[in-house]
Amino acid sequence: MKRNGTTSKGTTRWRCKQCGASSVKRRNDITNAAVFTQFIEHCTTAISLDDLAKRNGVSRATMKRRFKWCWLVDVPDPTAGHHKRIYDQVFLDGTYTAGGCLIVAATIDHVIAWHWCKHETTRDYQLLLERIEAPLIAVIDGGQGAYSAIKKCWPTTKIQRCLVHAQRVVRRYTTTNPRTDAGRTIYRLALKLTRITTLDEAAAWGVQLHEFSTIYREWMNEKTMIKDPKTGAWTRVWTHHNVRKAYNSLNHLWRSEMLFVYLNPPAGVLAPERIKSTTNSLERRHQRPAQTARQNPPRQIRANDNAACWIGGSALKKRNCLTIRYESPGGPTETRANSPKYPP
């Protein structure tokens, strides 16, 4: 082969000395690497297919065709790189897609491990935590599955409840515009949680919570007689049950010492200034992949699973227990069977 000028695009043309055939050399490895880089950018950032197509000077349909093989790439397991490593703080959270729930364990910088499941149960969180050394602090959103699994797998780990989720629980009971003085007071008290930066402020917050209980205890203990329309039986129920639930949720966290672990981290923490009080860093990584997964049609469920796996640019690996189905228009269908433990 010898050089024989260039094509209209400027690509070097090669000519065979024996038969005179002319051709160009193609590097599919470089082309595929560039396409996969754009695919990861699409999954993990806010850039859309339309924006990528415009950048490359092609149509949206062309970009989808180029990404077709990328959806089927098995994502490597990150756990191997964190074997026997103990972290100061680990965040636990899950996100739901069309293919199931992806629960993730991550530090503030990167993903440590993941696990595919149908729901955030204690058993599924145990399968996730058993692969990781117990950290000094674990931050959870308040789900019972994560809490129970930590108590079983990481008994020495301090639990920090996400303060934003604690506020959401109170807001669920009081709404953003409570109609009673007690409701407005407990809601304002919840909003103060994310603005506390010192132990003195935390102690003052605890005093205010106790004062609320003292002032409104009799009011919260009021009961009302209601009649069951089916049986006709009369029953006594809490009159102000929503405010009572809001107070009990904060009081439980305060007495369990799960609100302000970030202000008084356990001995051994190497970087106390990096300890966080929320799971926001992990939820931000979920936001774009989850949005991509929810917006894709049901025929791309396997694509949805992989989109959720590429969180924060970290490589995760799919789990084979979910029914994964992929259909391309006019193309073949691929189905992976369920595990007996997770029937459809």
QUIVEN-V966881 format. One line per field, one symbol per residue. phi: phi as a letter, one per 40 degrees, with the letter a starting at -180 (. if undefined). psi: psi as a letter, one per 20 degrees, with the letter a starting at -180 (. if undefined). burial: 1 if it has 16 or more other ideal C-beta (glycine too) atoms within 10 Angstrom, else 0. Layout:
phi->???
psi->???
burial->???
//
This chain:
phi->.bcagbcccgcccbbcccbgcbabcbbccccccccccccccccbbcccccccccccgbcccccccccdcccccccccccdcbcgbbbcabbbabbbbcchbbcbbaccbaccaaacacaccccccccccccbccccbbbbchcccccccccccbccccbbcdcccccccccccbgcbccbccccccccccccdcbcbbcccccccccccccdcccbccccccbbcbbccccgccbcbccbccccccccccccccccfbcbcccbccchccbdcccbbbcdccccccdcdccccccccdcbccccdcccccbggccbbcbccccbbbbbdgbcbbbbcccdcbcc
psi->pqqlbrrhijpppqpphgijqqrqppnhggghggghghghghhiajprhgggghhikrrhhgghhhighhhjpppqpihhikpjppqgpppprqqpahibpopqpqaihrpgrrpprhrmrgghhghghiiqqprhpppriiqhggghhghghmhipppopphghhhhgghhhirimqiqggghghghhhhigijpirhghgghghghghhghggjghghiqqqpqpohghjqpqprpglhghghgghgghghghiljhkhhhmqrqiphmhiiprjrkhhhhhhhgghhgghhhqrhilhhhgghhhhmpkjqprprpjiqoppppqojarppppqqqhhmq.
burial->00000000000000000000000000000000000001100111000010011000000000100110011000100110010000111111111111111111111100111111100111011111101100111111111011101100110011111110111011001100010001101110110010010000010011001001000100010000000000000000000101111110110011000111111010001000001111101110110111011001000111111111111101111110111101100000000000000000
//
